[in-house]
């Protein structure tokens, strides 16, 4: 968003710009990522080796997709706490269908549909029932994990499929297929948010709900749409997750929920809705993955990793206060 | 599924209680489903226990096997049993609430598998005050806390996690006679079980193996996969991984396969769940130290029976552990969830 105007500015504006906290706040995630990369590269030269970049990008793919889904919801001033459990449910639905011999395409479809339905349920209850997003998705967080446990009977299903294996290990150069999928998702999301009428309505719903309603925008339909998008993307994440670990497990995946919200906040998206980017959360997700990867490469004690993640998230949140 | 079983269990318990109140021994009402355990007609000497069990979350195959062991032995012995489980492996307070709920009912023997060393202390203190038999299985109740709250435990039955880690360490040393660098993938940072296994592994490895890195992967397969990939990148000469549970072990095996190092880097994990046994058989996993939650649950019920018969229980009983390798994976798979070897069960003799 900001960089379109950036290019048009004069050179003199640069020094002023660098002194302006607002500029730094806008690009907190990118600045953080660059600083981290430099620090880790200096401390450990393998950090920027092609192999390590490739494995970081693949490890970030699922988180990027979830963060994009979360961005849509947060841009309407909502929050989807059920995103990781929805992914678990999608993975389990996929696994059960695959084990029952439905074949790959149908199983994938079922996984995505199951997750999307959770999203639809979230949206309908929030919009029509006029209940706070936080409470509703807190409820579906529990309900979706419960459904996953019931469906799977608490047991993981091992899934061995050459196509899925190729999806998780193959790719174009250093870009694994799963990362390529994540980039495509991010591009589509970017276009949807900034170059379609739906995107404008969505941001209006988040920024000024009363005005949006007065303009004739159906905020209810927008709410239902964003939660459906979030659920669908969780379903897509579920397929990548199953491909990655070779099993559909009814495990909670709590770290994905926390990291998806953290990535969005790092990306400078306002939790009050109405303003945000897609590139921000994508960089936020990359930053979180790079942070853990770098600390692991350096052999930093396991006790310091959560502390480091927490500090980075809070610092970024502090920076966003200075956004214009 | 679970709630239905639980309801059936509750109904079963109520029916059994009524029968007892009526002075009859539970005389085999037609069972509805699952957990409802019938007493064989005509059985039931005076020393018949009424058992309640509180275990960890049933979202994990390990505890499902434990429940199966409890149910099977109860059915074989013709004693009624009610099994309650926490909602998840981290639900310490929910588990305490469940025990407190059961403590108010008329059971004579409680089998408990606490999530943490202290989360059930309050309920257990109440049970000890009522002079009920408490059998501690799998995860130990913290001895200092038990002492200060006057909790009296009849016996403890569980796997020695340090020993399990040692076995893995010895096996790793056998697999890698020329030595080298190994890494450890643990559970949640600071977790007691994970810590004990890792400590045991470090004691078990020979002098020419060196642990270069320990990473916490939160018991999650995906996190373990990512961590193992990074660790291999940081230490290109790595020759082995010790992983604190099977689920993460399978993630690490996947990471090794992805980097084309299958066979070059060895993986040994702990638990012995079915998927892992199959992976050992297929050669993607180089070994797992199998524990037998089924046997632990089974012995827990036997301990209750022995206590009800007025026998003195041994204070500390070690559950069987076996090192599963490619050579015996078939045997292990065939007898799962029971151990394939023989093991020492001191309670068997007491209830003959």
Interface residues (C-beta under 8 A of the other chain):
Chain A: X44 X46 X49 X51 X52 X55 X59 X62 X149 X150 X153 X154 X155 X156 X158 X168 X169 X241 X244 X245 X246 X247 X249 X250 X251 X252 X253 X255 X289 X292 X293 X296 X297 X298 X299 X302 X303 X305 X306
Chain B: X1 X2 X58 X59 X60 X61 X64 X88 X186 X189 X190 X212 X213 X214 X215 X216 X218 X220 X221 X222 X223 X225 X226 X227 X229 X230 X231 X233 X234 X247 X250 X251 X254 X258 X275 X278
